[in-house]
Amino acid sequence: MSIPHAAPGMAADLQPLGELLSQATTYALVKNDAFEVIRMAIRKDHEACHDHSVPGPITIQCLQGWIELTAAGKTHLLKAGQWSFLLGGVPHTIKGVEDSLVLLTVMFR
């Protein structure tokens, strides 16, 4: 069964998952012509978006855990409660330092 996309005004649960984090899956909360929001589950020592880039800007919010965000030759650590953004066209890699839950927003041009 697929997870339904969020509807305008609908609450989406982004609470930390605690011990259930290891069972979390990645899914899109919403995607339309303007933007896409993805709840990403990133396992410890695994990479997501390896040297990936998109034309528009993105935001990365660590909801739970600890990740490495590498972009433009620099690596930044993000822990739960921290947020960052990248301009469009910047290749980036997200790696789990520990099992993590991330909210990724992609803005389309």
Buried (B, 14 or more C-beta within 10 A) or exposed (E): EEEEBBEEEEEEEBEEBEEEBEEBEEEBBBEEEEBBBBBBBBBBEEBBBEEEEBEBBBBBBBBBBBBBBBBEEEEEEBEBEBEBEBEBEBBBBBBBBBBBBBBBBBBBE
